[in-house]
């Protein structure tokens, strides 16, 4: 157990070193590389998610995500990043603009396809 913790700390230190090198222009370091070795523990959010969307919905999404291959996880992450980057690039525009609404629709469709059906009311709370 201590060896596993040490390995995780070494990975985190390596990520910090690479991030610093990236920030100083010494190397390129993609978002994918930054988060690839991190062990993200989302259990702290589980209670809130179960409360907001119910046990069944939470369990369905968790099961689906846990069964994704590494390639599928990367593809999902890339799609997620792409949509969020589009939204970020439109942040100076009115939420009612056609361009923003097109990307919001892409986001809504992405969530429905990859996680579960969202009513418009539920989507509004996301």
C-alpha positions as CSV (number, residue, x, y, z in Angstrom):
1,X,0.0,0.0,0.0
2,X,2.8,2.4,0.8
3,X,4.5,1.6,-2.5
4,X,1.3,2.4,-4.4
5,X,1.0,5.7,-2.6
6,X,4.7,6.4,-3.3
7,X,4.1,5.7,-7.0
8,X,1.1,8.0,-7.1
9,X,3.1,10.7,-5.5
10,X,5.9,10.2,-8.0
11,X,3.4,10.6,-10.8
12,X,2.0,13.7,-9.3
13,X,5.5,15.2,-8.9
14,X,6.3,14.3,-12.5
15,X,3.1,16.0,-13.6
16,X,4.0,19.2,-11.7
17,X,7.5,19.2,-13.2
18,X,6.1,18.8,-16.7
19,X,3.5,21.5,-16.1
20,X,6.2,23.9,-14.9
21,X,8.3,23.1,-17.9
22,X,5.3,23.7,-20.1
23,X,4.6,27.1,-18.5
24,X,8.1,28.2,-19.0
25,X,8.1,27.2,-22.6
26,X,10.6,24.4,-22.3
27,X,8.2,21.7,-23.6
28,X,4.6,21.1,-24.8
29,X,2.3,19.3,-22.4
30,X,-1.3,18.5,-23.5
31,X,-4.3,18.4,-21.2
32,X,-4.6,14.7,-22.0
33,X,-1.0,14.1,-20.7
34,X,-1.7,16.2,-17.6
35,X,-4.6,14.2,-16.4
36,X,-3.6,10.8,-17.8
37,X,-1.8,9.6,-14.7
38,X,-4.0,11.2,-12.1
39,X,-6.2,9.1,-10.0
40,X,-9.3,11.2,-9.9
41,X,-11.5,10.3,-6.9
42,X,-15.0,11.7,-7.4
43,X,-16.5,9.9,-4.5
44,X,-16.8,13.3,-2.7
45,X,-19.3,14.3,-5.3
46,X,-21.3,11.0,-5.2
47,X,-23.6,12.1,-2.4
48,X,-24.6,15.3,-4.2
49,X,-25.1,13.5,-7.5
50,X,-27.3,10.9,-5.9
51,X,-29.3,13.5,-4.2
52,X,-29.8,15.6,-7.4
53,X,-30.4,12.9,-9.9
54,X,-31.3,9.8,-7.9
55,X,-29.6,6.5,-7.2
56,X,-30.8,4.8,-10.4
57,X,-29.5,7.6,-12.7
58,X,-26.2,7.8,-10.8
59,X,-25.7,4.0,-10.9
60,X,-26.5,3.8,-14.7
61,X,-24.0,6.5,-15.5
62,X,-21.4,5.1,-13.2
63,X,-21.7,1.7,-14.8
64,X,-21.5,3.1,-18.3
65,X,-18.4,5.1,-17.5
66,X,-16.7,2.2,-15.6
67,X,-17.1,0.0,-18.7
68,X,-15.4,2.4,-21.2
69,X,-12.1,1.3,-22.7
70,X,-9.1,3.7,-22.3
71,X,-9.6,4.7,-26.0
72,X,-13.3,5.4,-25.3
73,X,-12.4,7.5,-22.2
74,X,-10.0,9.5,-24.3
75,X,-12.5,10.0,-27.0
76,X,-15.2,11.1,-24.5
77,X,-12.7,13.5,-22.9
78,X,-11.7,15.0,-26.2
79,X,-15.3,15.5,-27.2
80,X,-16.0,17.1,-23.8
81,X,-13.0,19.4,-24.2
82,X,-14.0,20.4,-27.7
83,X,-17.4,21.5,-26.8
84,X,-16.2,23.4,-23.7
85,X,-13.6,25.1,-25.8
86,X,-16.2,26.1,-28.3
87,X,-18.3,27.5,-25.5
88,X,-15.4,29.4,-24.1
89,X,-14.6,30.9,-27.4
90,X,-18.2,32.3,-27.6
91,X,-18.3,33.7,-24.0
92,X,-18.4,37.3,-25.2
93,X,-21.5,36.6,-27.3
94,X,-25.1,36.7,-26.1
95,X,-26.4,33.4,-24.8
96,X,-29.3,33.9,-27.2
97,X,-27.0,34.2,-30.3
98,X,-27.4,31.5,-33.0
99,X,-23.7,30.4,-32.6
100,X,-24.0,30.0,-28.9
101,X,-27.3,28.1,-29.2
102,X,-25.8,25.7,-31.7
103,X,-23.0,24.8,-29.3
104,X,-25.4,24.5,-26.4
105,X,-27.4,22.1,-28.5
106,X,-24.2,20.1,-29.2
107,X,-23.5,20.0,-25.4
108,X,-27.1,18.9,-24.6
109,X,-26.9,16.1,-27.3
110,X,-23.5,15.1,-26.0
111,X,-24.8,14.7,-22.5
112,X,-27.8,12.7,-23.6
113,X,-25.8,10.4,-25.8
114,X,-22.9,9.7,-23.4
115,X,-24.5,9.9,-19.9
116,X,-28.3,9.7,-19.9
117,X,-31.4,11.4,-21.0
118,X,-31.7,15.0,-19.6
119,X,-35.0,16.9,-19.6
120,X,-34.5,20.5,-20.5
121,X,-35.2,21.4,-16.8
122,X,-32.5,18.9,-15.7
123,X,-30.1,20.2,-18.3
124,X,-30.7,23.8,-17.1
125,X,-29.3,22.8,-13.7
126,X,-26.1,21.2,-15.1
